């Protein structure tokens, strides 16, 4: 998503992290810090700076081997939760051929334009030593061109 800024949601994510839930959030703007010991150490926040702004809202959840993919119209911001009408819906297909599933799989592999949030809230370029740097956006464009 583009922005994760709503304080109540972030507090719930902190509680989930403290309870043992690991999560990765791909967003350009995030109001709180990831990887803070005792608070958010199981949360990873990554931003991709590339050719396109990240305006898709794809939420991929995995729990005990069960995968759920949701699409949404809104970022997780105060105005979108409380002052607008937005929607989120579950995709009926999450197999490897669905576009949203492919995107969820391509993002972790895209390292060329990835920045990781540190515990102090600053972003640092993802270290790509020893790996071939890949662009998630270019990978997805290539897949679309083949379809």
VMD Tcl script that builds the backbone (N, CA, C; Angstrom):
set m [mol new atoms 441]
animate dup $m
set s [atomselect $m all]
$s set {name element resname resid chain x y z} {
  {N N UNK 1 A 0.848 -1.175 0.000}
  {CA C UNK 1 A 0.000 0.000 0.000}
  {C C UNK 1 A 0.886 1.228 0.000}
  {N N UNK 2 A 0.297 2.364 -0.196}
  {CA C UNK 2 A 1.079 3.588 -0.231}
  {C C UNK 2 A 1.350 4.123 1.172}
  {N N UNK 3 A 0.377 4.022 2.103}
  {CA C UNK 3 A 0.559 4.615 3.425}
  {C C UNK 3 A -0.091 3.778 4.521}
  {N N UNK 4 A 0.642 3.559 5.596}
  {CA C UNK 4 A 0.156 2.908 6.819}
  {C C UNK 4 A 0.361 3.925 7.936}
  {N N UNK 5 A -0.701 4.676 8.256}
  {CA C UNK 5 A -0.564 5.807 9.169}
  {C C UNK 5 A -1.566 5.809 10.319}
  {N N UNK 6 A -2.592 4.988 10.298}
  {CA C UNK 6 A -3.659 5.054 11.304}
  {C C UNK 6 A -3.151 4.482 12.636}
  {N N UNK 7 A -3.110 5.295 13.703}
  {CA C UNK 7 A -2.497 4.887 14.971}
  {C C UNK 7 A -3.109 3.654 15.627}
  {N N UNK 8 A -4.433 3.509 15.595}
  {CA C UNK 8 A -5.074 2.355 16.222}
  {C C UNK 8 A -4.664 1.058 15.530}
  {N N UNK 9 A -4.583 1.087 14.214}
  {CA C UNK 9 A -4.159 -0.086 13.449}
  {C C UNK 9 A -2.698 -0.413 13.758}
  {N N UNK 10 A -1.860 0.610 13.821}
  {CA C UNK 10 A -0.446 0.380 14.113}
  {C C UNK 10 A -0.277 -0.213 15.506}
  {N N UNK 11 A -1.040 0.272 16.490}
  {CA C UNK 11 A -0.979 -0.299 17.837}
  {C C UNK 11 A -1.391 -1.778 17.827}
  {N N UNK 12 A -2.408 -2.126 17.022}
  {CA C UNK 12 A -2.829 -3.526 16.905}
  {C C UNK 12 A -1.728 -4.369 16.260}
  {N N UNK 13 A -1.021 -3.800 15.287}
  {CA C UNK 13 A 0.093 -4.521 14.664}
  {C C UNK 13 A 1.227 -4.732 15.659}
  {N N UNK 14 A 1.486 -3.734 16.510}
  {CA C UNK 14 A 2.487 -3.888 17.559}
  {C C UNK 14 A 2.091 -5.026 18.502}
  {N N UNK 15 A 0.818 -5.072 18.901}
  {CA C UNK 15 A 0.344 -6.136 19.798}
  {C C UNK 15 A 0.499 -7.501 19.146}
  {N N UNK 16 A 0.195 -7.591 17.850}
  {CA C UNK 16 A 0.366 -8.862 17.135}
  {C C UNK 16 A 1.838 -9.262 17.097}
  {N N UNK 17 A 2.723 -8.318 16.877}
  {CA C UNK 17 A 4.163 -8.599 16.868}
  {C C UNK 17 A 4.615 -9.121 18.228}
  {N N UNK 18 A 4.146 -8.480 19.283}
  {CA C UNK 18 A 4.519 -8.891 20.634}
  {C C UNK 18 A 3.962 -10.265 20.982}
  {N N UNK 19 A 2.862 -10.652 20.335}
  {CA C UNK 19 A 2.264 -11.970 20.549}
  {C C UNK 19 A 2.921 -13.047 19.686}
  {N N UNK 20 A 3.879 -12.654 18.827}
  {CA C UNK 20 A 4.615 -13.634 18.035}
  {C C UNK 20 A 4.310 -13.649 16.550}
  {N N UNK 21 A 3.450 -12.756 16.076}
  {CA C UNK 21 A 3.084 -12.722 14.662}
  {C C UNK 21 A 4.127 -11.935 13.873}
  {N N UNK 22 A 4.678 -12.552 12.843}
  {CA C UNK 22 A 5.623 -11.866 11.960}
  {C C UNK 22 A 4.858 -11.271 10.785}
  {N N UNK 23 A 5.240 -10.061 10.373}
  {CA C UNK 23 A 4.574 -9.448 9.232}
  {C C UNK 23 A 5.555 -8.571 8.464}
  {N N UNK 24 A 5.282 -8.448 7.182}
  {CA C UNK 24 A 6.040 -7.564 6.308}
  {C C UNK 24 A 5.056 -6.620 5.645}
  {N N UNK 25 A 5.346 -5.334 5.711}
  {CA C UNK 25 A 4.474 -4.321 5.138}
  {C C UNK 25 A 5.238 -3.586 4.052}
  {N N UNK 26 A 4.690 -3.603 2.841}
  {CA C UNK 26 A 5.273 -2.903 1.700}
  {C C UNK 26 A 4.519 -1.601 1.553}
  {N N UNK 27 A 5.093 -0.516 2.005}
  {CA C UNK 27 A 4.416 0.769 1.908}
  {C C UNK 27 A 5.439 1.889 1.849}
  {N N UNK 28 A 5.062 2.952 1.174}
  {CA C UNK 28 A 5.972 4.090 1.008}
  {C C UNK 28 A 6.042 4.933 2.272}
  {N N UNK 29 A 4.931 5.088 2.972}
  {CA C UNK 29 A 4.901 5.907 4.182}
  {C C UNK 29 A 4.366 5.086 5.340}
  {N N UNK 30 A 5.099 5.066 6.435}
  {CA C UNK 30 A 4.682 4.331 7.623}
  {C C UNK 30 A 4.967 5.207 8.839}
  {N N UNK 31 A 3.966 5.367 9.707}
  {CA C UNK 31 A 4.063 6.318 10.807}
  {C C UNK 31 A 4.900 5.818 11.978}
  {N N UNK 32 A 5.093 4.555 12.120}
  {CA C UNK 32 A 5.810 4.033 13.277}
  {C C UNK 32 A 6.984 3.177 12.845}
  {N N UNK 33 A 7.745 2.742 13.803}
  {CA C UNK 33 A 8.995 2.043 13.504}
  {C C UNK 33 A 8.840 0.529 13.521}
  {N N UNK 34 A 9.627 -0.098 12.683}
  {CA C UNK 34 A 9.704 -1.556 12.632}
  {C C UNK 34 A 10.969 -2.008 13.359}
  {N N UNK 35 A 10.978 -3.263 13.738}
  {CA C UNK 35 A 12.158 -3.915 14.316}
  {C C UNK 35 A 12.644 -3.298 15.625}
  {N N UNK 36 A 11.738 -2.706 16.398}
  {CA C UNK 36 A 12.096 -2.166 17.707}
  {C C UNK 36 A 11.982 -3.308 18.715}
  {N N UNK 37 A 13.093 -3.668 19.414}
  {CA C UNK 37 A 13.037 -4.781 20.372}
  {C C UNK 37 A 11.942 -4.592 21.412}
  {N N UNK 38 A 11.165 -5.660 21.618}
  {CA C UNK 38 A 10.088 -5.645 22.588}
  {C C UNK 38 A 8.814 -4.978 22.125}
  {N N UNK 39 A 8.851 -4.303 20.988}
  {CA C UNK 39 A 7.669 -3.592 20.498}
  {C C UNK 39 A 7.243 -4.082 19.126}
  {N N UNK 40 A 8.156 -4.012 18.167}
  {CA C UNK 40 A 7.798 -4.340 16.784}
  {C C UNK 40 A 8.895 -5.157 16.104}
  {N N UNK 41 A 9.583 -5.967 16.881}
  {CA C UNK 41 A 10.738 -6.688 16.319}
  {C C UNK 41 A 10.367 -7.705 15.248}
  {N N UNK 42 A 9.112 -8.124 15.182}
  {CA C UNK 42 A 8.677 -9.078 14.156}
  {C C UNK 42 A 8.024 -8.397 12.955}
  {N N UNK 43 A 8.060 -7.074 12.928}
  {CA C UNK 43 A 7.477 -6.304 11.833}
  {C C UNK 43 A 8.607 -5.795 10.947}
  {N N UNK 44 A 8.459 -6.012 9.669}
  {CA C UNK 44 A 9.412 -5.478 8.696}
  {C C UNK 44 A 8.634 -4.531 7.784}
  {N N UNK 45 A 9.167 -3.336 7.577}
  {CA C UNK 45 A 8.558 -2.362 6.673}
  {C C UNK 45 A 9.536 -2.132 5.540}
  {N N UNK 46 A 9.050 -2.291 4.330}
  {CA C UNK 46 A 9.893 -2.114 3.148}
  {C C UNK 46 A 9.176 -1.196 2.164}
  {N N UNK 47 A 9.940 -0.336 1.546}
  {CA C UNK 47 A 9.419 0.583 0.546}
  {C C UNK 47 A 10.115 0.297 -0.775}
  {N N UNK 48 A 9.364 0.365 -1.850}
  {CA C UNK 48 A 9.945 0.215 -3.182}
  {C C UNK 48 A 9.809 1.549 -3.896}
  {N N UNK 49 A 10.928 2.095 -4.314}
  {CA C UNK 49 A 10.939 3.325 -5.079}
  {C C UNK 49 A 11.255 2.927 -6.508}
  {N N UNK 50 A 10.324 3.179 -7.402}
  {CA C UNK 50 A 10.538 2.733 -8.768}
  {C C UNK 50 A 9.804 3.587 -9.778}
  {N N UNK 51 A 9.598 3.001 -10.913}
  {CA C UNK 51 A 8.977 3.691 -12.041}
  {C C UNK 51 A 7.541 4.116 -11.738}
  {N N UNK 52 A 6.845 3.314 -10.951}
  {CA C UNK 52 A 5.446 3.577 -10.646}
  {C C UNK 52 A 5.271 3.841 -9.161}
  {N N UNK 53 A 4.375 4.753 -8.822}
  {CA C UNK 53 A 3.988 4.908 -7.431}
  {C C UNK 53 A 3.188 3.677 -7.037}
  {N N UNK 54 A 3.258 3.279 -5.794}
  {CA C UNK 54 A 2.570 2.075 -5.334}
  {C C UNK 54 A 1.162 2.430 -4.879}
  {N N UNK 55 A 0.205 2.324 -5.793}
  {CA C UNK 55 A -1.167 2.645 -5.448}
  {C C UNK 55 A -2.070 1.425 -5.350}
  {N N UNK 56 A -1.554 0.265 -5.642}
  {CA C UNK 56 A -2.367 -0.929 -5.448}
  {C C UNK 56 A -2.378 -1.266 -3.967}
  {N N UNK 57 A -3.485 -1.771 -3.521}
  {CA C UNK 57 A -3.596 -2.197 -2.120}
  {C C UNK 57 A -3.917 -3.677 -2.135}
  {N N UNK 58 A -2.885 -4.477 -2.043}
  {CA C UNK 58 A -3.030 -5.930 -2.027}
  {C C UNK 58 A -2.582 -6.415 -0.660}
  {N N UNK 59 A -3.447 -7.157 -0.009}
  {CA C UNK 59 A -3.135 -7.678 1.311}
  {C C UNK 59 A -3.089 -9.203 1.218}
  {N N UNK 60 A -1.924 -9.753 1.497}
  {CA C UNK 60 A -1.692 -11.190 1.395}
  {C C UNK 60 A -1.441 -11.712 2.805}
  {N N UNK 61 A -2.271 -12.647 3.235}
  {CA C UNK 61 A -2.149 -13.228 4.563}
  {C C UNK 61 A -1.904 -14.721 4.426}
  {N N UNK 62 A -1.033 -15.247 5.255}
  {CA C UNK 62 A -0.805 -16.691 5.319}
  {C C UNK 62 A -0.844 -17.093 6.777}
  {N N UNK 63 A -1.672 -18.093 7.074}
  {CA C UNK 63 A -1.813 -18.563 8.441}
  {C C UNK 63 A -1.982 -20.071 8.420}
  {N N UNK 64 A -0.988 -20.774 8.911}
  {CA C UNK 64 A -1.070 -22.230 8.942}
  {C C UNK 64 A -1.189 -22.843 7.558}
  {N N UNK 65 A -0.566 -22.239 6.560}
  {CA C UNK 65 A -0.620 -22.751 5.200}
  {C C UNK 65 A -1.809 -22.266 4.397}
  {N N UNK 66 A -2.755 -21.588 5.030}
  {CA C UNK 66 A -3.929 -21.048 4.329}
  {C C UNK 66 A -3.594 -19.650 3.845}
  {N N UNK 67 A -3.831 -19.393 2.557}
  {CA C UNK 67 A -3.543 -18.092 1.966}
  {C C UNK 67 A -4.843 -17.340 1.696}
  {N N UNK 68 A -4.845 -16.058 2.044}
  {CA C UNK 68 A -5.959 -15.172 1.731}
  {C C UNK 68 A -5.396 -13.927 1.082}
  {N N UNK 69 A -6.027 -13.474 0.004}
  {CA C UNK 69 A -5.623 -12.259 -0.685}
  {C C UNK 69 A -6.832 -11.327 -0.724}
  {N N UNK 70 A -6.613 -10.089 -0.303}
  {CA C UNK 70 A -7.642 -9.065 -0.332}
  {C C UNK 70 A -7.158 -7.901 -1.183}
  {N N UNK 71 A -8.071 -7.249 -1.862}
  {CA C UNK 71 A -7.794 -6.024 -2.592}
  {C C UNK 71 A -8.590 -4.911 -1.913}
  {N N UNK 72 A -8.034 -3.706 -1.928}
  {CA C UNK 72 A -8.689 -2.600 -1.247}
  {C C UNK 72 A -8.527 -1.325 -2.052}
  {N N UNK 73 A -9.429 -0.387 -1.798}
  {CA C UNK 73 A -9.358 0.898 -2.473}
  {C C UNK 73 A -8.571 1.925 -1.678}
  {N N UNK 74 A -8.219 1.634 -0.430}
  {CA C UNK 74 A -7.677 2.686 0.423}
  {C C UNK 74 A -6.397 2.280 1.138}
  {N N UNK 75 A -5.583 3.284 1.412}
  {CA C UNK 75 A -4.467 3.113 2.327}
  {C C UNK 75 A -5.019 3.080 3.743}
  {N N UNK 76 A -4.205 2.645 4.699}
  {CA C UNK 76 A -4.644 2.551 6.080}
  {C C UNK 76 A -4.306 3.862 6.786}
  {N N UNK 77 A -5.176 4.849 6.566}
  {CA C UNK 77 A -5.027 6.190 7.108}
  {C C UNK 77 A -6.326 6.585 7.797}
  {N N UNK 78 A -6.216 7.494 8.754}
  {CA C UNK 78 A -7.377 7.968 9.504}
  {C C UNK 78 A -8.517 8.382 8.583}
  {N N UNK 79 A -8.238 9.213 7.591}
  {CA C UNK 79 A -9.305 9.717 6.726}
  {C C UNK 79 A -9.999 8.595 5.963}
  {N N UNK 80 A -9.272 7.547 5.601}
  {CA C UNK 80 A -9.865 6.450 4.836}
  {C C UNK 80 A -10.693 5.520 5.712}
  {N N UNK 81 A -10.325 5.391 6.978}
  {CA C UNK 81 A -11.091 4.539 7.887}
  {C C UNK 81 A -12.340 5.233 8.416}
  {N N UNK 82 A -12.281 6.539 8.634}
  {CA C UNK 82 A -13.334 7.203 9.387}
  {C C UNK 82 A -14.096 8.295 8.644}
  {N N UNK 83 A -13.586 8.777 7.509}
  {CA C UNK 83 A -14.254 9.878 6.835}
  {C C UNK 83 A -14.575 9.609 5.373}
  {N N UNK 84 A -14.348 8.422 4.896}
  {CA C UNK 84 A -14.630 8.069 3.504}
  {C C UNK 84 A -15.332 6.718 3.457}
  {N N UNK 85 A -15.885 6.433 2.319}
  {CA C UNK 85 A -16.422 5.099 2.077}
  {C C UNK 85 A -15.424 4.385 1.175}
  {N N UNK 86 A -14.788 3.362 1.688}
  {CA C UNK 86 A -13.800 2.574 0.958}
  {C C UNK 86 A -14.237 1.121 1.018}
  {N N UNK 87 A -13.614 0.295 0.231}
  {CA C UNK 87 A -13.966 -1.118 0.293}
  {C C UNK 87 A -12.710 -1.982 0.250}
  {N N UNK 88 A -12.855 -3.165 0.807}
  {CA C UNK 88 A -11.829 -4.206 0.707}
  {C C UNK 88 A -12.590 -5.494 0.450}
  {N N UNK 89 A -12.052 -6.335 -0.405}
  {CA C UNK 89 A -12.746 -7.579 -0.700}
  {C C UNK 89 A -11.741 -8.703 -0.891}
  {N N UNK 90 A -12.189 -9.893 -0.559}
  {CA C UNK 90 A -11.356 -11.090 -0.679}
  {C C UNK 90 A -11.391 -11.568 -2.122}
  {N N UNK 91 A -10.225 -11.909 -2.647}
  {CA C UNK 91 A -10.155 -12.488 -3.992}
  {C C UNK 91 A -10.634 -13.926 -3.913}
  {N N UNK 92 A -11.435 -14.323 -4.861}
  {CA C UNK 92 A -11.972 -15.681 -4.828}
  {C C UNK 92 A -10.953 -16.707 -5.268}
  {N N UNK 93 A -9.890 -16.270 -5.960}
  {CA C UNK 93 A -8.850 -17.204 -6.361}
  {C C UNK 93 A -7.506 -16.675 -5.886}
  {N N UNK 94 A -6.727 -17.528 -5.244}
  {CA C UNK 94 A -5.397 -17.116 -4.783}
  {C C UNK 94 A -4.335 -18.052 -5.322}
  {N N UNK 95 A -4.667 -18.777 -6.399}
  {CA C UNK 95 A -3.650 -19.682 -6.937}
  {C C UNK 95 A -2.549 -18.886 -7.619}
  {N N UNK 96 A -1.504 -19.559 -8.017}
  {CA C UNK 96 A -0.319 -18.883 -8.538}
  {C C UNK 96 A -0.590 -18.131 -9.838}
  {N N UNK 97 A -1.722 -18.366 -10.492}
  {CA C UNK 97 A -1.985 -17.669 -11.743}
  {C C UNK 97 A -2.702 -16.338 -11.529}
  {N N UNK 98 A -3.191 -16.072 -10.318}
  {CA C UNK 98 A -3.886 -14.807 -10.118}
  {C C UNK 98 A -2.877 -13.665 -10.059}
  {N N UNK 99 A -3.253 -12.517 -10.602}
  {CA C UNK 99 A -2.354 -11.358 -10.667}
  {C C UNK 99 A -1.944 -10.897 -9.276}
  {N N UNK 100 A -2.890 -10.862 -8.329}
  {CA C UNK 100 A -2.557 -10.382 -6.991}
  {C C UNK 100 A -1.596 -11.325 -6.283}
  {N N UNK 101 A -1.769 -12.633 -6.499}
  {CA C UNK 101 A -0.852 -13.599 -5.902}
  {C C UNK 101 A 0.541 -13.461 -6.502}
  {N N UNK 102 A 0.615 -13.240 -7.824}
  {CA C UNK 102 A 1.926 -13.051 -8.482}
  {C C UNK 102 A 2.619 -11.814 -7.941}
  {N N UNK 103 A 1.854 -10.757 -7.715}
  {CA C UNK 103 A 2.468 -9.535 -7.191}
  {C C UNK 103 A 2.979 -9.775 -5.776}
  {N N UNK 104 A 2.190 -10.453 -4.955}
  {CA C UNK 104 A 2.621 -10.743 -3.589}
  {C C UNK 104 A 3.900 -11.581 -3.585}
  {N N UNK 105 A 4.064 -12.443 -4.582}
  {CA C UNK 105 A 5.267 -13.264 -4.668}
  {C C UNK 105 A 6.445 -12.493 -5.248}
  {N N UNK 106 A 6.199 -11.524 -6.121}
  {CA C UNK 106 A 7.283 -10.772 -6.770}
  {C C UNK 106 A 7.904 -9.743 -5.839}
  {N N UNK 107 A 7.124 -9.146 -4.952}
  {CA C UNK 107 A 7.655 -8.089 -4.102}
  {C C UNK 107 A 8.838 -8.521 -3.247}
  {N N UNK 108 A 8.777 -9.662 -2.549}
  {CA C UNK 108 A 9.934 -10.039 -1.735}
  {C C UNK 108 A 11.195 -10.277 -2.558}
  {N N UNK 109 A 11.048 -10.601 -3.830}
  {CA C UNK 109 A 12.202 -10.869 -4.677}
  {C C UNK 109 A 12.764 -9.591 -5.288}
  {N N UNK 110 A 11.976 -8.524 -5.319}
  {CA C UNK 110 A 12.419 -7.266 -5.913}
  {C C UNK 110 A 13.337 -6.526 -4.964}
  {N N UNK 111 A 14.606 -6.504 -5.283}
  {CA C UNK 111 A 15.574 -5.914 -4.366}
  {C C UNK 111 A 16.247 -4.670 -4.918}
  {N N UNK 112 A 16.146 -4.434 -6.179}
  {CA C UNK 112 A 16.881 -3.333 -6.799}
  {C C UNK 112 A 16.455 -1.978 -6.238}
  {N N UNK 113 A 15.159 -1.793 -5.985}
  {CA C UNK 113 A 14.644 -0.496 -5.546}
  {C C UNK 113 A 14.048 -0.563 -4.144}
  {N N UNK 114 A 14.457 -1.538 -3.347}
  {CA C UNK 114 A 13.869 -1.753 -2.027}
  {C C UNK 114 A 14.656 -1.028 -0.933}
  {N N UNK 115 A 13.915 -0.455 -0.007}
  {CA C UNK 115 A 14.479 0.232 1.148}
  {C C UNK 115 A 13.819 -0.359 2.392}
  {N N UNK 116 A 14.604 -0.732 3.395}
  {CA C UNK 116 A 14.086 -1.301 4.637}
  {C C UNK 116 A 14.088 -0.248 5.742}
  {N N UNK 117 A 13.008 -0.234 6.538}
  {CA C UNK 117 A 12.942 0.681 7.668}
  {C C UNK 117 A 13.741 0.109 8.833}
  {N N UNK 118 A 14.580 0.946 9.430}
  {CA C UNK 118 A 15.343 0.568 10.615}
  {C C UNK 118 A 14.539 0.873 11.872}
  {N N UNK 119 A 15.029 0.413 13.020}
  {CA C UNK 119 A 14.340 0.634 14.293}
  {C C UNK 119 A 14.218 2.110 14.641}
  {N N UNK 120 A 15.071 2.963 14.065}
  {CA C UNK 120 A 14.990 4.403 14.355}
  {C C UNK 120 A 14.029 5.135 13.424}
  {N N UNK 121 A 13.361 4.391 12.523}
  {CA C UNK 121 A 12.378 4.984 11.622}
  {C C UNK 121 A 12.935 5.461 10.296}
  {N N UNK 122 A 14.235 5.381 10.118}
  {CA C UNK 122 A 14.851 5.775 8.852}
  {C C UNK 122 A 14.932 4.573 7.912}
  {N N UNK 123 A 14.942 4.857 6.623}
  {CA C UNK 123 A 15.037 3.809 5.619}
  {C C UNK 123 A 16.478 3.680 5.139}
  {N N UNK 124 A 16.904 2.450 4.911}
  {CA C UNK 124 A 18.223 2.167 4.353}
  {C C UNK 124 A 18.039 1.253 3.150}
  {N N UNK 125 A 18.822 1.483 2.137}
  {CA C UNK 125 A 18.729 0.660 0.927}
  {C C UNK 125 A 19.001 -0.793 1.282}
  {N N UNK 126 A 18.171 -1.687 0.749}
  {CA C UNK 126 A 18.340 -3.115 1.015}
  {C C UNK 126 A 19.667 -3.577 0.439}
  {N N UNK 127 A 20.397 -4.335 1.211}
  {CA C UNK 127 A 21.681 -4.861 0.777}
  {C C UNK 127 A 21.448 -5.993 -0.218}
  {N N UNK 128 A 22.026 -5.890 -1.400}
  {CA C UNK 128 A 21.815 -6.894 -2.439}
  {C C UNK 128 A 23.106 -7.647 -2.780}
  {N N UNK 129 A 24.105 -7.570 -1.915}
  {CA C UNK 129 A 25.356 -8.289 -2.183}
  {C C UNK 129 A 25.115 -9.781 -2.288}
  {N N UNK 130 A 25.765 -10.377 -3.245}
  {CA C UNK 130 A 25.671 -11.821 -3.410}
  {C C UNK 130 A 24.418 -12.290 -4.112}
  {N N UNK 131 A 23.556 -11.367 -4.511}
  {CA C UNK 131 A 22.337 -11.749 -5.227}
  {C C UNK 131 A 22.224 -10.897 -6.481}
  {N N UNK 132 A 21.481 -11.386 -7.417}
  {CA C UNK 132 A 21.197 -10.589 -8.612}
  {C C UNK 132 A 20.110 -9.589 -8.261}
  {N N UNK 133 A 20.381 -8.297 -8.377}
  {CA C UNK 133 A 19.332 -7.326 -8.066}
  {C C UNK 133 A 18.199 -7.429 -9.074}
  {N N UNK 134 A 16.966 -7.496 -8.556}
  {CA C UNK 134 A 15.792 -7.607 -9.405}
  {C C UNK 134 A 14.842 -6.473 -9.090}
  {N N UNK 135 A 14.121 -6.036 -10.070}
  {CA C UNK 135 A 13.100 -5.020 -9.896}
  {C C UNK 135 A 11.742 -5.712 -9.910}
  {N N UNK 136 A 11.009 -5.625 -8.804}
  {CA C UNK 136 A 9.679 -6.246 -8.737}
  {C C UNK 136 A 8.758 -5.648 -9.794}
  {N N UNK 137 A 8.829 -4.326 -9.979}
  {CA C UNK 137 A 7.961 -3.685 -10.963}
  {C C UNK 137 A 8.278 -4.171 -12.378}
  {N N UNK 138 A 9.557 -4.295 -12.711}
  {CA C UNK 138 A 9.925 -4.760 -14.051}
  {C C UNK 138 A 9.568 -6.237 -14.233}
  {N N UNK 139 A 9.687 -7.040 -13.174}
  {CA C UNK 139 A 9.284 -8.447 -13.242}
  {C C UNK 139 A 7.801 -8.559 -13.577}
  {N N UNK 140 A 6.976 -7.755 -12.908}
  {CA C UNK 140 A 5.540 -7.802 -13.161}
  {C C UNK 140 A 5.190 -7.269 -14.541}
  {N N UNK 141 A 5.875 -6.221 -14.996}
  {CA C UNK 141 A 5.641 -5.729 -16.374}
  {C C UNK 141 A 5.983 -6.800 -17.399}
  {N N UNK 142 A 7.065 -7.540 -17.160}
  {CA C UNK 142 A 7.425 -8.627 -18.063}
  {C C UNK 142 A 6.372 -9.709 -18.097}
  {N N UNK 143 A 5.806 -10.041 -16.945}
  {CA C UNK 143 A 4.740 -11.038 -16.894}
  {C C UNK 143 A 3.502 -10.555 -17.644}
  {N N UNK 144 A 3.157 -9.298 -17.488}
  {CA C UNK 144 A 2.000 -8.763 -18.208}
  {C C UNK 144 A 2.222 -8.784 -19.710}
  {N N UNK 145 A 3.429 -8.496 -20.141}
  {CA C UNK 145 A 3.732 -8.499 -21.573}
  {C C UNK 145 A 3.609 -9.898 -22.170}
  {N N UNK 146 A 3.872 -10.929 -21.363}
  {CA C UNK 146 A 3.782 -12.317 -21.856}
  {C C UNK 146 A 2.340 -12.813 -21.919}
  {N N UNK 147 A 1.428 -12.164 -21.214}
  {CA C UNK 147 A 0.026 -12.630 -21.194}
  {C C UNK 147 A -0.714 -12.240 -22.435}
}
mol reanalyze $m
mol bondsrecalc $m
mol representation Tube
mol addrep $m
